[in-house]
């Protein structure tokens, strides 16, 4: 699978969660790319690379940027092409799980993702049911939260 990680910045604080999830993804032979919101065009990267998964790592202070980018992605792919699976991890969805509905995400990861994220990717790859993965909450569109 192709996974595009999106973080707001990489120089003020090391994005340890993103770095860990990226390493885990590579360990499972997934193709990984990173876009830094403050330096790159996320929608353009999604357009060019066509990832299967867009994985946001968000802190609450950066939510206006994430909302704007995700809105563009939804607008572009709602009528034109296959929408990538969109998941958000990091402090914001852990403490503000309503973001799943606010951004109409497919899933959020609350707390540690080192076991949850690879299980989610495995199930996505095999078109299996995504319910009951510890630390993963799914959108209300036919799935549990």
Residue pairs with C-beta under 8 A, 6 or more apart in sequence:
1 30
1 31
1 52
1 53
1 121
1 124
1 125
2 30
2 31
2 33
2 49
2 50
2 51
2 52
2 53
3 22
3 25
3 30
3 31
3 32
3 33
3 51
3 52
3 53
3 54
3 55
3 121
4 33
4 34
4 35
4 42
4 45
4 46
4 49
4 51
4 53
4 54
4 55
4 84
5 18
5 21
5 22
5 32
5 33
5 34
5 35
5 55
5 57
6 34
6 35
6 37
6 42
6 54
6 55
6 56
6 57
6 66
6 69
7 15
7 18
7 34
7 35
7 36
7 37
7 56
7 57
8 36
8 37
8 38
8 58
8 59
8 62
8 65
8 66
9 15
9 36
9 37
9 38
9 39
10 34
10 36
15 57
17 57
17 89
17 90
17 113
18 34
18 55
18 57
20 113
20 114
21 55
21 57
21 89
21 113
21 114
21 117
22 32
22 34
24 114
24 117
24 118
25 32
25 117
25 118
25 121
26 32
28 118
28 121
28 122
30 121
33 45
33 49
33 51
35 41
35 42
35 45
37 62
37 65
37 66
37 69
38 65
42 54
42 69
42 72
42 73
43 69
43 72
43 73
43 76
46 54
46 73
46 76
46 77
46 84
47 76
50 82
50 84
51 84
52 84
52 85
52 124
53 84
53 85
53 86
53 87
53 121
53 124
54 73
54 84
54 85
54 86
54 87
55 87
55 88
55 89
55 117
56 66
56 70
56 86
56 87
56 88
56 89
56 90
57 88
57 89
57 90
58 66
58 88
58 89
58 90
58 91
58 92
58 93
58 99
59 90
59 91
59 92
60 91
60 92
60 95
60 96
62 92
63 92
63 99
66 88
66 103
67 102
67 103
70 86
70 103
70 105
73 83
73 84
73 86
74 83
74 104
77 83
77 84
85 106
85 107
85 124
86 103
86 105
86 106
86 107
87 105
87 106
87 107
87 108
87 109
87 120
87 136
88 99
88 100
88 103
88 105
88 107
88 108
88 109
89 108
89 109
89 113
89 117
92 99
93 99
93 100
93 108
93 109
93 110
94 109
94 110
94 111
97 108
97 110
97 137
97 145
99 105
99 108
100 107
100 108
100 137
100 138
100 139
100 145
101 139
101 140
104 139
105 139
106 138
106 139
107 120
107 130
107 136
107 137
107 138
107 139
108 136
108 137
109 116
109 117
109 120
109 135
109 136
109 137
110 135
110 136
110 137
111 135
112 135
113 135
115 134
115 135
116 133
116 134
116 135
116 136
119 133
119 136
120 130
120 133
120 136
122 128
123 129
123 130
123 133
124 130
130 136
130 138
130 143
131 138
131 143
131 144
132 144
137 144
137 145
138 144
138 145
139 145
